[in-house]
Amino acid sequence: MKTLSLIFALLFSITFTTAQTSEGKNNTSSIHVKINKLPSSNGHVILTLHSEETFMKSAGIRTIKAEITDGKIDVNFEDITPGTYAILVIHDTNDNNKMDFQPNGMPKEAYGASNNNMSFGPPQFSNAKFEVNDEDLEMKIIL
């Protein structure tokens, strides 16, 4: 009887430990982004999730091309691992999948970044960064 009780106790503890380990592996979050009051409903909105290494340098970690509905977009970046990130956004009015510039170097299309801290010059990672932990995030970005 002691042997049987010991076997059940071991099986229970192994099952419990496995359940905790599996739960710990799913350490991801989602980032829910809303943008209201877009200048027009032309084109799409392109949102790119960046680390410090990719910010303003390369394609980024994830990209979403969002349809505009009633002057708004509402999207989710799913399965994001904990870390420090920033989001860059452009309203691609002519659907050419890139930011267009005037001859003097100023952007032709509306743009923004997480934290809505837009000053003169291009967005800076230090102003746009935010932390992803084990909880889902919600943010509004203004263009």
Phi and psi restraints in degrees (value plus and minus 20) as a CYANA .aco file:
   2 LYS   PHI     -82.5   -42.5
   2 LYS   PSI     -59.5   -19.5
   3 THR   PHI     -83.7   -43.7
   3 THR   PSI     -64.1   -24.1
   4 LEU   PHI     -83.1   -43.1
   4 LEU   PSI     -62.4   -22.4
   5 SER   PHI     -83.7   -43.7
   5 SER   PSI     -60.1   -20.1
   6 LEU   PHI     -84.9   -44.9
   6 LEU   PSI     -61.8   -21.8
   7 ILE   PHI     -82.1   -42.1
   7 ILE   PSI     -66.1   -26.1
   8 PHE   PHI     -82.2   -42.2
   8 PHE   PSI     -60.4   -20.4
   9 ALA   PHI     -83.8   -43.8
   9 ALA   PSI     -62.7   -22.7
  10 LEU   PHI     -85.4   -45.4
  10 LEU   PSI     -64.6   -24.6
  11 LEU   PHI     -81.1   -41.1
  11 LEU   PSI     -62.6   -22.6
  12 PHE   PHI     -83.3   -43.3
  12 PHE   PSI     -64.6   -24.6
  13 SER   PHI     -88.0   -48.0
  13 SER   PSI     -56.1   -16.1
  14 ILE   PHI     -85.9   -45.9
  14 ILE   PSI     -64.3   -24.3
  15 THR   PHI     -81.9   -41.9
  15 THR   PSI     -64.5   -24.5
  16 PHE   PHI     -84.6   -44.6
  16 PHE   PSI     -63.2   -23.2
  17 THR   PHI     -84.6   -44.6
  17 THR   PSI     -61.9   -21.9
  18 THR   PHI     -83.2   -43.2
  18 THR   PSI     -61.4   -21.4
  19 ALA   PHI     -82.6   -42.6
  19 ALA   PSI     -61.1   -21.1
  20 GLN   PHI     -87.1   -47.1
  20 GLN   PSI     -60.7   -20.7
  21 THR   PHI     -85.3   -45.3
  21 THR   PSI     -63.7   -23.7
  22 SER   PHI     -83.1   -43.1
  22 SER   PSI     -59.9   -19.9
  23 GLU   PHI     -84.7   -44.7
  23 GLU   PSI     -58.3   -18.3
  24 GLY   PHI     -88.7   -48.7
  24 GLY   PSI     -45.4    -5.4
  25 LYS   PHI     -91.7   -51.7
  25 LYS   PSI     -48.0    -8.0
  26 ASN   PHI    -106.8   -66.8
  26 ASN   PSI      39.7    79.7
  27 ASN   PHI    -115.6   -75.6
  27 ASN   PSI      37.0    77.0
  28 THR   PHI    -142.3  -102.3
  28 THR   PSI     143.6   183.6
  29 SER   PHI    -155.1  -115.1
  29 SER   PSI     151.3   191.3
  30 SER   PHI    -138.2   -98.2
  30 SER   PSI     133.6   173.6
  31 ILE   PHI    -138.9   -98.9
  31 ILE   PSI      94.1   134.1
  32 HIS   PHI    -115.2   -75.2
  32 HIS   PSI     100.2   140.2
  33 VAL   PHI    -136.9   -96.9
  33 VAL   PSI     111.1   151.1
  34 LYS   PHI    -140.4  -100.4
  34 LYS   PSI     118.5   158.5
  35 ILE   PHI    -150.5  -110.5
  35 ILE   PSI     102.8   142.8
  36 ASN   PHI    -131.2   -91.2
  36 ASN   PSI     143.7   183.7
  37 LYS   PHI      37.7    77.7
  37 LYS   PSI      28.8    68.8
  38 LEU   PHI     -86.7   -46.7
  38 LEU   PSI     127.1   167.1
  39 PRO   PHI     -78.7   -38.7
  39 PRO   PSI     -50.6   -10.6
  40 SER   PHI    -177.2  -137.2
  40 SER   PSI     152.3   192.3
  41 SER   PHI    -118.8   -78.8
  41 SER   PSI     -11.4    28.6
  42 ASN   PHI     -90.9   -50.9
  42 ASN   PSI     125.3   165.3
  43 GLY   PHI      49.3    89.3
  43 GLY   PSI    -167.6  -127.6
  44 HIS   PHI    -154.4  -114.4
  44 HIS   PSI     151.1   191.1
  45 VAL   PHI    -132.1   -92.1
  45 VAL   PSI     108.8   148.8
  46 ILE   PHI    -128.2   -88.2
  46 ILE   PSI     102.0   142.0
  47 LEU   PHI    -134.6   -94.6
  47 LEU   PSI     112.6   152.6
  48 THR   PHI    -147.9  -107.9
  48 THR   PSI     107.8   147.8
  49 LEU   PHI    -109.0   -69.0
  49 LEU   PSI     108.9   148.9
  50 HIS   PHI    -146.7  -106.7
  50 HIS   PSI     129.8   169.8
  51 SER   PHI    -114.6   -74.6
  51 SER   PSI     155.0   195.0
  52 GLU   PHI     -81.8   -41.8
  52 GLU   PSI     -53.3   -13.3
  53 GLU   PHI     -88.3   -48.3
  53 GLU   PSI     -51.3   -11.3
  54 THR   PHI    -119.3   -79.3
  54 THR   PSI     -33.7     6.3
  55 PHE   PHI     -78.7   -38.7
  55 PHE   PSI     100.6   140.6
  56 MET   PHI      40.3    80.3
  56 MET   PSI      -2.9    37.1
  57 LYS   PHI    -143.6  -103.6
  57 LYS   PSI     -54.4   -14.4
  58 SER   PHI    -169.2  -129.2
  58 SER   PSI    -191.4  -151.4
  59 ALA   PHI     -83.9   -43.9
  59 ALA   PSI     -41.9    -1.9
  60 GLY   PHI      74.7   114.7
  60 GLY   PSI     158.7   198.7
  61 ILE   PHI    -104.7   -64.7
  61 ILE   PSI     -64.5   -24.5
  62 ARG   PHI    -161.7  -121.7
  62 ARG   PSI     126.3   166.3
  63 THR   PHI    -151.6  -111.6
  63 THR   PSI     118.7   158.7
  64 ILE   PHI    -145.4  -105.4
  64 ILE   PSI     110.1   150.1
  65 LYS   PHI    -124.7   -84.7
  65 LYS   PSI      90.4   130.4
  66 ALA   PHI    -124.7   -84.7
  66 ALA   PSI     118.7   158.7
  67 GLU   PHI     -93.9   -53.9
  67 GLU   PSI     122.9   162.9
  68 ILE   PHI    -114.0   -74.0
  68 ILE   PSI     107.0   147.0
  69 THR   PHI    -145.6  -105.6
  69 THR   PSI      99.1   139.1
  70 ASP   PHI      34.3    74.3
  70 ASP   PSI      19.3    59.3
  71 GLY   PHI      53.9    93.9
  71 GLY   PSI      -3.1    36.9
  72 LYS   PHI    -156.9  -116.9
  72 LYS   PSI     139.7   179.7
  73 ILE   PHI    -154.9  -114.9
  73 ILE   PSI     135.7   175.7
  74 ASP   PHI    -169.1  -129.1
  74 ASP   PSI      86.7   126.7
  75 VAL   PHI    -153.8  -113.8
  75 VAL   PSI     145.7   185.7
  76 ASN   PHI    -149.7  -109.7
  76 ASN   PSI     112.5   152.5
  77 PHE   PHI    -112.7   -72.7
  77 PHE   PSI      97.9   137.9
  78 GLU   PHI    -121.6   -81.6
  78 GLU   PSI     137.5   177.5
  79 ASP   PHI      34.5    74.5
  79 ASP   PSI      29.5    69.5
  80 ILE   PHI    -113.0   -73.0
  80 ILE   PSI     105.7   145.7
  81 THR   PHI     -97.0   -57.0
  81 THR   PSI     134.3   174.3
  82 PRO   PHI     -76.2   -36.2
  82 PRO   PSI     123.4   163.4
  83 GLY   PHI     142.5   182.5
  83 GLY   PSI    -192.5  -152.5
  84 THR   PHI    -126.8   -86.8
  84 THR   PSI     107.3   147.3
  85 TYR   PHI    -156.6  -116.6
  85 TYR   PSI     150.6   190.6
  86 ALA   PHI    -166.0  -126.0
  86 ALA   PSI     134.2   174.2
  87 ILE   PHI    -138.7   -98.7
  87 ILE   PSI     110.7   150.7
  88 LEU   PHI    -128.2   -88.2
  88 LEU   PSI     122.6   162.6
  89 VAL   PHI    -154.0  -114.0
  89 VAL   PSI     117.1   157.1
  90 ILE   PHI    -150.9  -110.9
  90 ILE   PSI     125.4   165.4
  91 HIS   PHI    -114.8   -74.8
  91 HIS   PSI      77.4   117.4
  92 ASP   PHI    -100.9   -60.9
  92 ASP   PSI      62.9   102.9
  93 THR   PHI     -86.1   -46.1
  93 THR   PSI     -48.9    -8.9
  94 ASN   PHI    -122.6   -82.6
  94 ASN   PSI     -11.0    29.0
  95 ASP   PHI      35.1    75.1
  95 ASP   PSI      18.7    58.7
  96 ASN   PHI    -120.7   -80.7
  96 ASN   PSI     -10.9    29.1
  97 ASN   PHI      41.7    81.7
  97 ASN   PSI       9.1    49.1
  98 LYS   PHI    -175.9  -135.9
  98 LYS   PSI     143.6   183.6
  99 MET   PHI     -98.2   -58.2
  99 MET   PSI     111.0   151.0
 100 ASP   PHI    -120.2   -80.2
 100 ASP   PSI     124.7   164.7
 101 PHE   PHI    -143.7  -103.7
 101 PHE   PSI     131.3   171.3
 102 GLN   PHI     -97.9   -57.9
 102 GLN   PSI     145.2   185.2
 103 PRO   PHI     -75.6   -35.6
 103 PRO   PSI     -48.8    -8.8
 104 ASN   PHI    -104.8   -64.8
 104 ASN   PSI     -16.4    23.6
 105 GLY   PHI      73.9   113.9
 105 GLY   PSI     -24.2    15.8
 106 MET   PHI     -99.6   -59.6
 106 MET   PSI     124.2   164.2
 107 PRO   PHI     -85.7   -45.7
 107 PRO   PSI     121.4   161.4
 108 LYS   PHI    -107.6   -67.6
 108 LYS   PSI     -43.8    -3.8
 109 GLU   PHI    -132.3   -92.3
 109 GLU   PSI     130.5   170.5
 110 ALA   PHI     -85.6   -45.6
 110 ALA   PSI     125.0   165.0
 111 TYR   PHI    -167.0  -127.0
 111 TYR   PSI     146.4   186.4
 112 GLY   PHI    -184.0  -144.0
 112 GLY   PSI     158.6   198.6
 113 ALA   PHI    -167.1  -127.1
 113 ALA   PSI     138.8   178.8
 114 SER   PHI     -75.8   -35.8
 114 SER   PSI     130.7   170.7
 115 ASN   PHI      54.5    94.5
 115 ASN   PSI     -26.8    13.2
 116 ASN   PHI      34.1    74.1
 116 ASN   PSI      11.2    51.2
 117 ASN   PHI    -118.9   -78.9
 117 ASN   PSI      57.6    97.6
 118 MET   PHI    -120.3   -80.3
 118 MET   PSI     104.1   144.1
 119 SER   PHI    -144.7  -104.7
 119 SER   PSI    -191.0  -151.0
 120 PHE   PHI     -86.0   -46.0
 120 PHE   PSI     122.0   162.0
 121 GLY   PHI      71.4   111.4
 121 GLY   PSI     159.1   199.1
 122 PRO   PHI     -90.1   -50.1
 122 PRO   PSI     137.5   177.5
 123 PRO   PHI     -79.1   -39.1
 123 PRO   PSI     128.1   168.1
 124 GLN   PHI    -132.3   -92.3
 124 GLN   PSI     118.9   158.9
 125 PHE   PHI     -78.0   -38.0
 125 PHE   PSI     -60.4   -20.4
 126 SER   PHI     -80.2   -40.2
 126 SER   PSI     -50.1   -10.1
 127 ASN   PHI    -106.0   -66.0
 127 ASN   PSI     -45.9    -5.9
 128 ALA   PHI    -120.0   -80.0
 128 ALA   PSI     -29.5    10.5
 129 LYS   PHI     -91.0   -51.0
 129 LYS   PSI     132.1   172.1
 130 PHE   PHI    -170.4  -130.4
 130 PHE   PSI     140.3   180.3
 131 GLU   PHI    -119.9   -79.9
 131 GLU   PSI     115.1   155.1
 132 VAL   PHI    -126.6   -86.6
 132 VAL   PSI     104.3   144.3
 133 ASN   PHI    -133.5   -93.5
 133 ASN   PSI    -157.2  -117.2
 134 ASP   PHI    -119.4   -79.4
 134 ASP   PSI      -7.2    32.8
 135 GLU   PHI    -136.1   -96.1
 135 GLU   PSI     127.6   167.6
 136 ASP   PHI     -87.4   -47.4
 136 ASP   PSI     129.0   169.0
 137 LEU   PHI    -135.9   -95.9
 137 LEU   PSI     131.6   171.6
 138 GLU   PHI    -147.1  -107.1
 138 GLU   PSI     116.3   156.3
 139 MET   PHI    -166.9  -126.9
 139 MET   PSI     131.3   171.3
 140 LYS   PHI    -132.6   -92.6
 140 LYS   PSI     113.2   153.2
 141 ILE   PHI    -136.5   -96.5
 141 ILE   PSI     116.0   156.0
 142 ILE   PHI    -126.1   -86.1
 142 ILE   PSI     111.0   151.0
